[in-house]
Amino acid sequence: MDIANFEFNALHLPSPIEEIYDECWNSKGIQVFVKRDDLIHPIISGNKWRKLKKYLQTFSLNTHSGLLSFGGAYSNHLYALAYVGNSLGIATVGIVRGDELYPASNAYLSQMNEWGMQMHFISRGTYREKQIPEGYEDYVVIAEGGFGELAIQGMEELVSEIPACDHIYTAIGTGATAIGIAQYYNGTVNGILTLNNKTEIEDHLKFYPRPNLMIDDQYIFGKYAKQTILLDQFCEEFRTKYNIAIEPIYTGRMFYALVDHIKNGHIAPNTKLVAIHTGGVK
């Protein structure tokens, strides 16, 4: 199946936009919309397809043997890559952090193995070096989490699907989504950091300067993926109120920040906000 047919037959694009209502912001004339990229596909949800699309479009079996990337034992990025590679007949390789792991270590790795991804489990120290194993020199290398120029370019289509608004909110992991949105959107992009990598994002911005990207590092809740009762409760209450599932690692932190900004008066009355639901909910 080619990419155009796959996109047309398997994916829900453009993803819908839903307005959510709450006295907290409606009383101030603020409108909040959610761009439901989590509904693109059950597996390639959220920003996963946006980041991978350009890599797939530019990939050619005439010049490369497959796609190679990096991730942890529960990497949504590697999971999506394995699935789409299997669907499109492209060989995939995953360099997985943790030499104690093997394909049956968890359901993610087992499924990736079934989809045909070749996995190399390496120590955490070696993983930090991001070296390419011998034999894969002709593979297209995608950085951990999908960050890269092509991933940034993939956000142009996302922005084209968003109606006129005053602010866009998005979670920041590697930064590709936020930087890409800021590249193609003229308004303010509020990027909510989900891990302590502000220096890394600032380094990215030296190469991709985006003065309209406002980075907020006040909602990390200690460290990446740290479980907190407050965040868990917020995600559950959000799902109950608005019938939209979010998770505490990325979208939960982002929506918590958005609501907090409104409550604390950081958002002017009569403002229109669009929050990008970048998926991650299984």
C-alpha positions in Angstrom: 0.0 0.0 0.0 1.4 3.4 -0.9 1.4 6.3 1.5 -1.5 8.2 -0.1 -3.8 5.2 -0.1 -2.7 4.4 3.5 -3.5 7.9 4.6 -6.9 7.9 2.8 -8.0 4.4 3.9 -6.5 4.0 7.4 -6.3 7.4 8.9 -8.9 9.9 10.1 -7.7 13.2 8.5 -8.2 16.0 8.9 -8.7 15.3 12.6 -11.8 16.9 14.2 -11.8 20.0 16.3 -14.1 20.1 19.4 -15.0 23.1 21.6 -15.1 22.3 25.3 -17.2 24.4 27.6 -16.5 25.4 31.3 -17.7 28.2 33.5 -14.0 28.8 34.3 -13.4 30.3 30.8 -16.8 30.8 29.3 -17.5 33.5 32.0 -14.5 35.4 30.6 -15.5 35.0 27.0 -12.6 32.6 26.4 -13.2 29.8 23.9 -11.2 26.6 24.2 -11.0 24.1 21.3 -9.3 20.7 21.2 -7.6 19.5 18.0 -8.3 15.8 18.2 -5.2 14.4 16.7 -5.6 11.5 19.1 -8.4 10.3 16.8 -6.1 10.0 13.7 -5.6 6.3 14.3 -5.6 3.9 17.3 -1.8 3.3 17.0 -0.4 6.2 14.9 -2.2 8.7 17.0 -1.5 12.3 17.8 1.7 13.8 16.6 3.2 10.4 15.6 1.8 10.4 12.1 2.6 14.1 11.7 6.2 13.5 12.6 6.6 10.4 10.5 4.8 11.4 7.3 7.6 13.3 5.6 10.1 10.6 6.4 7.8 8.1 4.7 7.1 10.4 1.7 10.8 10.9 1.0 11.8 7.3 1.7 12.9 5.3 -1.4 13.9 1.6 -1.5 16.2 2.5 -4.4 18.5 4.4 -2.0 17.7 3.0 1.5 16.9 -0.3 3.0 14.7 0.8 5.8 14.0 3.2 8.7 15.9 3.1 12.0 15.2 5.0 15.2 15.7 5.0 19.0 13.4 4.7 22.0 12.7 3.1 25.4 10.9 -0.1 26.3 7.5 1.7 26.0 8.2 4.1 23.2 5.1 5.2 21.4 7.3 6.5 18.6 9.0 3.1 18.0 5.6 1.4 18.3 4.1 3.7 15.6 7.2 3.3 13.4 7.0 -0.5 13.6 3.3 -0.5 12.7 3.5 1.9 9.8 6.6 0.1 8.5 4.7 -3.2 8.5 1.7 -1.6 6.8 3.8 0.0 4.0 6.3 -2.8 3.6 9.3 -0.8 4.8 11.8 -2.6 7.0 12.2 -1.0 10.5 14.9 -1.2 13.1 14.5 -0.1 16.7 17.5 0.7 19.0 16.0 0.1 22.4 17.4 1.4 25.7 18.1 -1.4 28.2 20.3 -4.4 27.5 18.3 -6.5 30.0 15.3 -6.4 27.7 14.2 -8.8 25.0 11.2 -9.0 22.6 8.9 -10.6 25.2 9.7 -8.2 28.0 6.4 -6.3 27.5 3.4 -6.1 25.2 4.8 -3.2 23.3 8.0 -4.9 22.4 6.3 -8.2 21.6 3.9 -6.5 19.2 6.7 -4.5 17.6 8.5 -7.8 17.0 5.4 -9.3 15.4 5.2 -6.3 13.1 8.7 -7.2 11.9 10.8 -4.5 13.6 14.4 -5.7 14.2 15.3 -4.6 17.8 18.7 -4.1 19.3 18.7 -3.9 23.1 21.7 -1.9 24.3 22.9 -0.6 27.6 21.9 2.8 28.8 25.4 4.1 28.5 25.8 2.9 25.0 22.3 4.2 24.1 23.3 7.8 25.0 25.9 7.7 22.2 23.1 7.0 19.6 25.5 4.9 17.4 24.2 3.0 14.4 25.0 -0.8 14.5 27.0 -2.3 11.7 25.0 -3.3 8.7 22.5 -0.5 8.9 24.5 2.3 7.3 22.0 2.6 4.4 19.0 3.0 6.7 17.3 6.4 7.1 17.9 7.4 10.7 15.2 9.1 12.7 16.2 10.7 15.9 14.7 9.6 19.3 11.1 10.7 19.5 11.1 11.6 15.8 12.7 15.0 16.2 14.2 16.4 13.0 13.7 18.8 10.1 11.2 16.5 8.3 9.2 16.1 11.5 9.1 19.9 11.9 7.9 20.2 8.3 5.2 17.7 9.0 3.4 20.2 11.2 2.6 22.4 8.3 -0.4 20.3 7.4 -1.5 20.3 11.1 -1.5 24.1 11.2 -3.4 24.3 7.9 -6.2 22.4 9.6 -6.5 24.8 12.6 -8.9 27.7 12.3 -7.9 31.3 13.2 -7.1 31.6 16.9 -5.1 33.6 19.4 -3.0 30.9 21.0 -2.1 27.3 20.3 -1.2 25.1 23.3 0.9 21.9 22.9 2.9 19.6 25.1 6.7 19.6 24.5 8.7 16.3 24.5 11.5 16.5 21.9 10.2 19.8 20.7 9.4 18.9 17.0 5.7 19.5 17.4 5.9 22.9 19.1 8.7 24.2 16.9 6.9 23.0 13.8 3.7 24.6 14.8 5.4 27.9 15.6 7.1 27.8 12.2 3.8 27.7 10.3 1.6 29.6 12.7 1.8 33.4 13.2 0.2 33.6 16.6 1.5 32.6 20.0 2.4 29.0 20.6 2.4 28.0 24.3 4.7 25.0 24.7 4.3 23.1 28.0 7.5 21.2 28.9 6.8 17.7 30.1 10.4 16.8 31.2 13.4 18.7 32.4 14.9 19.3 28.9 14.6 23.1 28.6 18.3 23.4 27.7 17.8 20.8 24.9 14.8 22.7 23.5 16.7 26.0 23.7 19.6 24.4 21.8 17.1 23.3 19.1 15.8 26.9 18.9 19.2 28.1 18.1 18.8 26.3 14.8 15.1 26.9 14.5 14.5 30.3 16.1 10.8 30.7 16.8 10.1 34.0 18.8 6.4 33.1 18.9 7.1 29.9 20.9 6.6 30.5 24.6 8.1 27.7 26.7 6.6 27.1 30.1 8.6 24.8 32.5 6.3 25.2 35.5 4.2 22.1 35.0 6.8 19.2 34.9 5.7 18.0 38.4 9.2 17.0 39.4 10.4 14.9 36.5 9.2 13.2 33.4 6.4 10.6 33.8 6.4 11.1 37.6 3.1 9.9 38.8 1.2 12.3 41.0 -2.3 12.1 42.6 -3.0 15.6 41.5 -2.3 14.9 37.8 -4.1 11.6 37.9 -7.2 13.2 39.4 -7.1 16.1 36.9 -7.0 13.6 33.9 -9.9 11.7 35.3 -11.9 14.8 36.0 -11.1 16.1 32.5 -12.3 12.9 30.9 -15.5 13.0 32.9 -16.3 16.6 32.2 -15.4 16.8 28.5 -15.5 13.1 27.4 -11.9 13.4 26.1 -9.3 10.9 27.5 -5.9 12.4 28.3 -2.9 10.9 30.1 -0.7 12.4 32.8 2.7 12.3 30.9 2.0 14.7 28.0 -1.5 15.9 27.4 -2.4 15.9 31.1 0.4 18.3 31.9 -0.5 20.5 28.9 -4.2 20.8 29.7 -3.4 21.3 33.4 -1.2 24.3 32.4 -3.9 25.7 30.0 -6.6 25.6 32.7 -4.2 27.1 35.3 -3.2 29.9 32.9 -6.9 30.8 32.5 -7.6 30.6 36.2 -4.6 32.8 37.0 -5.5 35.5 34.5 -2.6 34.8 32.1 -5.1 34.6 29.2 -6.9 37.7 28.2 -10.7 37.7 28.1 -12.4 37.0 24.7 -9.4 34.9 23.6 -9.7 31.9 21.3 -7.4 28.9 22.3 -6.7 25.7 20.4 -5.1 22.8 22.3 -3.4 20.1 20.3 -4.3 16.6 21.6 -1.0 14.8 20.7 -2.3 11.4 21.6 -0.5 9.0 23.9 -3.7 7.5 25.3 -4.0 3.7 24.8 
